[in-house]
Amino acid sequence: PPRPPKAEGAIEGGENKPRRRSHRGGRGRRRSGGQGGENPAPKSEA
């Protein structure tokens, strides 16, 4: 879902899109980790 059940939705008034992108630093970092952001795992790439 584009809007997770978080408390951020209330802060922005329902639009927490630019918000979660800030504290997450991207949507492919923690989801896939292919960019090597938070989990640079060479074992997965190799």
PDB file of N, CA, C and O in Angstrom, chain B, residues numbered from 101:
ATOM      1  N   PRO B 101       0.829  -1.207   0.000  1.00  0.00           N
ATOM      2  CA  PRO B 101       0.000   0.000   0.000  1.00  0.00           C
ATOM      3  C   PRO B 101       0.856   1.246   0.000  1.00  0.00           C
ATOM      4  O   PRO B 101       1.944   1.253   0.576  1.00  0.00           O
ATOM      5  N   PRO B 102       0.376   2.310  -0.643  1.00  0.00           N
ATOM      6  CA  PRO B 102       1.122   3.573  -0.725  1.00  0.00           C
ATOM      7  C   PRO B 102       1.122   4.301   0.605  1.00  0.00           C
ATOM      8  O   PRO B 102       2.001   5.124   0.862  1.00  0.00           O
ATOM      9  N   ARG B 103       0.148   4.009   1.455  1.00  0.00           N
ATOM     10  CA  ARG B 103       0.074   4.662   2.764  1.00  0.00           C
ATOM     11  C   ARG B 103       0.009   3.627   3.879  1.00  0.00           C
ATOM     12  O   ARG B 103      -1.047   3.064   4.166  1.00  0.00           O
ATOM     13  N   PRO B 104       1.168   3.387   4.504  1.00  0.00           N
ATOM     14  CA  PRO B 104       1.232   2.425   5.611  1.00  0.00           C
ATOM     15  C   PRO B 104       0.527   2.952   6.845  1.00  0.00           C
ATOM     16  O   PRO B 104       0.458   4.166   7.032  1.00  0.00           O
ATOM     17  N   PRO B 105      -0.001   2.079   7.694  1.00  0.00           N
ATOM     18  CA  PRO B 105      -0.712   2.482   8.921  1.00  0.00           C
ATOM     19  C   PRO B 105       0.243   3.042   9.957  1.00  0.00           C
ATOM     20  O   PRO B 105       0.542   2.395  10.961  1.00  0.00           O
ATOM     21  N   LYS B 106       0.717   4.253   9.701  1.00  0.00           N
ATOM     22  CA  LYS B 106       1.655   4.874  10.652  1.00  0.00           C
ATOM     23  C   LYS B 106       1.068   6.161  11.205  1.00  0.00           C
ATOM     24  O   LYS B 106      -0.007   6.599  10.796  1.00  0.00           O
ATOM     25  N   ALA B 107       1.796   6.759  12.145  1.00  0.00           N
ATOM     26  CA  ALA B 107       1.311   7.992  12.760  1.00  0.00           C
ATOM     27  C   ALA B 107       1.727   9.193  11.920  1.00  0.00           C
ATOM     28  O   ALA B 107       1.408  10.333  12.255  1.00  0.00           O
ATOM     29  N   GLU B 108       2.433   8.936  10.838  1.00  0.00           N
ATOM     30  CA  GLU B 108       2.899  10.034  10.004  1.00  0.00           C
ATOM     31  C   GLU B 108       1.758  10.607   9.173  1.00  0.00           C
ATOM     32  O   GLU B 108       1.768  11.782   8.807  1.00  0.00           O
ATOM     33  N   GLY B 109       0.789   9.772   8.886  1.00  0.00           N
ATOM     34  CA  GLY B 109      -0.334  10.211   8.063  1.00  0.00           C
ATOM     35  C   GLY B 109      -1.074  11.362   8.710  1.00  0.00           C
ATOM     36  O   GLY B 109      -1.625  12.221   8.022  1.00  0.00           O
ATOM     37  N   ALA B 110      -1.087  11.380  10.035  1.00  0.00           N
ATOM     38  CA  ALA B 110      -1.821  12.423  10.744  1.00  0.00           C
ATOM     39  C   ALA B 110      -1.030  13.725  10.735  1.00  0.00           C
ATOM     40  O   ALA B 110      -1.607  14.811  10.796  1.00  0.00           O
ATOM     41  N   ILE B 111       0.272  13.612  10.659  1.00  0.00           N
ATOM     42  CA  ILE B 111       1.116  14.805  10.692  1.00  0.00           C
ATOM     43  C   ILE B 111       0.970  15.609   9.397  1.00  0.00           C
ATOM     44  O   ILE B 111       0.828  16.831   9.416  1.00  0.00           O
ATOM     45  N   GLU B 112       1.009  14.892   8.282  1.00  0.00           N
ATOM     46  CA  GLU B 112       0.939  15.574   6.996  1.00  0.00           C
ATOM     47  C   GLU B 112      -0.511  15.779   6.562  1.00  0.00           C
ATOM     48  O   GLU B 112      -0.789  16.479   5.588  1.00  0.00           O
ATOM     49  N   GLY B 113      -1.404  15.172   7.283  1.00  0.00           N
ATOM     50  CA  GLY B 113      -2.807  15.347   6.940  1.00  0.00           C
ATOM     51  C   GLY B 113      -3.246  14.301   5.927  1.00  0.00           C
ATOM     52  O   GLY B 113      -4.192  14.533   5.175  1.00  0.00           O
ATOM     53  N   GLY B 114      -2.581  13.161   5.894  1.00  0.00           N
ATOM     54  CA  GLY B 114      -2.989  12.120   4.956  1.00  0.00           C
ATOM     55  C   GLY B 114      -1.947  11.921   3.866  1.00  0.00           C
ATOM     56  O   GLY B 114      -1.877  10.855   3.255  1.00  0.00           O
ATOM     57  N   GLU B 115      -1.145  12.937   3.625  1.00  0.00           N
ATOM     58  CA  GLU B 115      -0.142  12.812   2.564  1.00  0.00           C
ATOM     59  C   GLU B 115       1.239  12.643   3.172  1.00  0.00           C
ATOM     60  O   GLU B 115       1.979  13.611   3.353  1.00  0.00           O
ATOM     61  N   ASN B 116       1.573  11.407   3.483  1.00  0.00           N
ATOM     62  CA  ASN B 116       2.873  11.167   4.103  1.00  0.00           C
ATOM     63  C   ASN B 116       3.841  10.580   3.081  1.00  0.00           C
ATOM     64  O   ASN B 116       4.761   9.841   3.432  1.00  0.00           O
ATOM     65  N   LYS B 117       3.624  10.911   1.839  1.00  0.00           N
ATOM     66  CA  LYS B 117       4.497  10.379   0.785  1.00  0.00           C
ATOM     67  C   LYS B 117       5.893  10.999   0.864  1.00  0.00           C
ATOM     68  O   LYS B 117       6.887  10.277   0.937  1.00  0.00           O
ATOM     69  N   PRO B 118       5.972  12.321   0.849  1.00  0.00           N
ATOM     70  CA  PRO B 118       7.290  12.967   0.920  1.00  0.00           C
ATOM     71  C   PRO B 118       7.932  12.780   2.282  1.00  0.00           C
ATOM     72  O   PRO B 118       9.130  12.998   2.459  1.00  0.00           O
ATOM     73  N   ARG B 119       7.117  12.374   3.234  1.00  0.00           N
ATOM     74  CA  ARG B 119       7.625  12.243   4.601  1.00  0.00           C
ATOM     75  C   ARG B 119       8.374  10.912   4.751  1.00  0.00           C
ATOM     76  O   ARG B 119       9.515  10.872   5.213  1.00  0.00           O
ATOM     77  N   ARG B 120       7.715   9.844   4.356  1.00  0.00           N
ATOM     78  CA  ARG B 120       8.344   8.534   4.549  1.00  0.00           C
ATOM     79  C   ARG B 120       9.550   8.395   3.628  1.00  0.00           C
ATOM     80  O   ARG B 120      10.436   7.575   3.870  1.00  0.00           O
ATOM     81  N   ARG B 121       9.577   9.190   2.585  1.00  0.00           N
ATOM     82  CA  ARG B 121      10.707   9.122   1.659  1.00  0.00           C
ATOM     83  C   ARG B 121      11.933   9.772   2.290  1.00  0.00           C
ATOM     84  O   ARG B 121      13.072   9.446   1.956  1.00  0.00           O
ATOM     85  N   SER B 122      11.675  10.691   3.202  1.00  0.00           N
ATOM     86  CA  SER B 122      12.765  11.415   3.841  1.00  0.00           C
ATOM     87  C   SER B 122      13.471  10.527   4.866  1.00  0.00           C
ATOM     88  O   SER B 122      14.693  10.385   4.856  1.00  0.00           O
ATOM     89  N   HIS B 123      12.675   9.942   5.740  1.00  0.00           N
ATOM     90  CA  HIS B 123      13.284   9.171   6.825  1.00  0.00           C
ATOM     91  C   HIS B 123      13.671   7.784   6.337  1.00  0.00           C
ATOM     92  O   HIS B 123      14.390   7.063   7.030  1.00  0.00           O
ATOM     93  N   ARG B 124      13.212   7.407   5.175  1.00  0.00           N
ATOM     94  CA  ARG B 124      13.568   6.087   4.632  1.00  0.00           C
ATOM     95  C   ARG B 124      14.743   6.216   3.681  1.00  0.00           C
ATOM     96  O   ARG B 124      15.505   5.267   3.491  1.00  0.00           O
ATOM     97  N   GLY B 125      14.887   7.378   3.090  1.00  0.00           N
ATOM     98  CA  GLY B 125      15.999   7.583   2.166  1.00  0.00           C
ATOM     99  C   GLY B 125      15.807   6.803   0.872  1.00  0.00           C
ATOM    100  O   GLY B 125      16.783   6.433   0.220  1.00  0.00           O
ATOM    101  N   GLY B 126      14.583   6.555   0.505  1.00  0.00           N
ATOM    102  CA  GLY B 126      14.330   5.793  -0.725  1.00  0.00           C
ATOM    103  C   GLY B 126      13.393   4.635  -0.464  1.00  0.00           C
ATOM    104  O   GLY B 126      13.185   4.253   0.687  1.00  0.00           O
ATOM    105  N   ARG B 127      12.820   4.065  -1.524  1.00  0.00           N
ATOM    106  CA  ARG B 127      11.896   2.959  -1.314  1.00  0.00           C
ATOM    107  C   ARG B 127      12.544   1.638  -1.719  1.00  0.00           C
ATOM    108  O   ARG B 127      11.937   0.582  -1.546  1.00  0.00           O
ATOM    109  N   GLY B 128      13.747   1.675  -2.248  1.00  0.00           N
ATOM    110  CA  GLY B 128      14.398   0.430  -2.651  1.00  0.00           C
ATOM    111  C   GLY B 128      15.541   0.079  -1.711  1.00  0.00           C
ATOM    112  O   GLY B 128      16.262  -0.894  -1.927  1.00  0.00           O
ATOM    113  N   ARG B 129      15.695   0.878  -0.673  1.00  0.00           N
ATOM    114  CA  ARG B 129      16.812   0.657   0.243  1.00  0.00           C
ATOM    115  C   ARG B 129      16.495  -0.478   1.214  1.00  0.00           C
ATOM    116  O   ARG B 129      17.235  -1.457   1.310  1.00  0.00           O
ATOM    117  N   ARG B 130      15.408  -0.332   1.915  1.00  0.00           N
ATOM    118  CA  ARG B 130      15.073  -1.323   2.929  1.00  0.00           C
ATOM    119  C   ARG B 130      14.241  -2.448   2.317  1.00  0.00           C
ATOM    120  O   ARG B 130      14.167  -3.551   2.860  1.00  0.00           O
ATOM    121  N   ARG B 131      13.626  -2.154   1.192  1.00  0.00           N
ATOM    122  CA  ARG B 131      12.762  -3.166   0.566  1.00  0.00           C
ATOM    123  C   ARG B 131      13.606  -4.217  -0.146  1.00  0.00           C
ATOM    124  O   ARG B 131      13.520  -5.410   0.144  1.00  0.00           O
ATOM    125  N   SER B 132      14.413  -3.751  -1.072  1.00  0.00           N
ATOM    126  CA  SER B 132      15.214  -4.699  -1.835  1.00  0.00           C
ATOM    127  C   SER B 132      16.657  -4.710  -1.333  1.00  0.00           C
ATOM    128  O   SER B 132      17.257  -5.773  -1.169  1.00  0.00           O
ATOM    129  N   GLY B 133      17.202  -3.530  -1.092  1.00  0.00           N
ATOM    130  CA  GLY B 133      18.581  -3.452  -0.622  1.00  0.00           C
ATOM    131  C   GLY B 133      19.542  -3.649  -1.784  1.00  0.00           C
ATOM    132  O   GLY B 133      20.723  -3.933  -1.581  1.00  0.00           O
ATOM    133  N   GLY B 134      19.037  -3.497  -2.999  1.00  0.00           N
ATOM    134  CA  GLY B 134      19.899  -3.682  -4.167  1.00  0.00           C
ATOM    135  C   GLY B 134      20.812  -2.494  -4.381  1.00  0.00           C
ATOM    136  O   GLY B 134      21.891  -2.614  -4.962  1.00  0.00           O
ATOM    137  N   GLN B 135      20.358  -1.331  -3.897  1.00  0.00           N
ATOM    138  CA  GLN B 135      21.165  -0.129  -4.056  1.00  0.00           C
ATOM    139  C   GLN B 135      22.341  -0.121  -3.083  1.00  0.00           C
ATOM    140  O   GLN B 135      23.261   0.683  -3.236  1.00  0.00           O
ATOM    141  N   GLY B 136      22.322  -0.974  -2.121  1.00  0.00           N
ATOM    142  CA  GLY B 136      23.410  -1.021  -1.152  1.00  0.00           C
ATOM    143  C   GLY B 136      23.321   0.133  -0.189  1.00  0.00           C
ATOM    144  O   GLY B 136      24.338   0.736   0.155  1.00  0.00           O
ATOM    145  N   GLY B 137      22.113   0.453   0.256  1.00  0.00           N
ATOM    146  CA  GLY B 137      21.944   1.582   1.179  1.00  0.00           C
ATOM    147  C   GLY B 137      22.165   1.145   2.604  1.00  0.00           C
ATOM    148  O   GLY B 137      23.229   1.375   3.179  1.00  0.00           O
ATOM    149  N   GLU B 138      21.148   0.507   3.178  1.00  0.00           N
ATOM    150  CA  GLU B 138      21.271   0.123   4.580  1.00  0.00           C
ATOM    151  C   GLU B 138      21.841  -1.283   4.711  1.00  0.00           C
ATOM    152  O   GLU B 138      22.473  -1.612   5.715  1.00  0.00           O
ATOM    153  N   ASN B 139      21.617  -2.111   3.696  1.00  0.00           N
ATOM    154  CA  ASN B 139      22.219  -3.404   3.791  1.00  0.00           C
ATOM    155  C   ASN B 139      23.018  -3.790   2.569  1.00  0.00           C
ATOM    156  O   ASN B 139      22.554  -4.497   1.674  1.00  0.00           O
ATOM    157  N   PRO B 140      24.243  -3.293   2.573  1.00  0.00           N
ATOM    158  CA  PRO B 140      25.181  -3.600   1.480  1.00  0.00           C
ATOM    159  C   PRO B 140      25.693  -5.030   1.596  1.00  0.00           C
ATOM    160  O   PRO B 140      26.789  -5.258   2.108  1.00  0.00           O
ATOM    161  N   ALA B 141      24.910  -5.988   1.128  1.00  0.00           N
ATOM    162  CA  ALA B 141      25.319  -7.380   1.272  1.00  0.00           C
ATOM    163  C   ALA B 141      25.859  -7.914  -0.056  1.00  0.00           C
ATOM    164  O   ALA B 141      25.102  -8.150  -0.998  1.00  0.00           O
ATOM    165  N   PRO B 142      27.161  -8.099  -0.114  1.00  0.00           N
ATOM    166  CA  PRO B 142      27.816  -8.614  -1.328  1.00  0.00           C
ATOM    167  C   PRO B 142      27.447 -10.075  -1.583  1.00  0.00           C
ATOM    168  O   PRO B 142      27.549 -10.559  -2.711  1.00  0.00           O
ATOM    169  N   LYS B 143      27.023 -10.764  -0.543  1.00  0.00           N
ATOM    170  CA  LYS B 143      26.653 -12.170  -0.671  1.00  0.00           C
ATOM    171  C   LYS B 143      25.398 -12.310  -1.535  1.00  0.00           C
ATOM    172  O   LYS B 143      25.219 -13.300  -2.244  1.00  0.00           O
ATOM    173  N   SER B 144      24.529 -11.289  -1.458  1.00  0.00           N
ATOM    174  CA  SER B 144      23.286 -11.352  -2.224  1.00  0.00           C
ATOM    175  C   SER B 144      23.572 -11.015  -3.691  1.00  0.00           C
ATOM    176  O   SER B 144      22.983 -11.600  -4.600  1.00  0.00           O
ATOM    177  N   GLU B 145      24.481 -10.069  -3.901  1.00  0.00           N
ATOM    178  CA  GLU B 145      24.785  -9.631  -5.257  1.00  0.00           C
ATOM    179  C   GLU B 145      25.662 -10.672  -5.960  1.00  0.00           C
ATOM    180  O   GLU B 145      25.498 -10.939  -7.150  1.00  0.00           O
ATOM    181  N   ALA B 146      26.585 -11.247  -5.206  1.00  0.00           N
ATOM    182  CA  ALA B 146      27.498 -12.221  -5.797  1.00  0.00           C
ATOM    183  C   ALA B 146      26.829 -13.583  -5.751  1.00  0.00           C
ATOM    184  O   ALA B 146      27.412 -14.572  -6.197  1.00  0.00           O
TER     185      ALA B 146
END
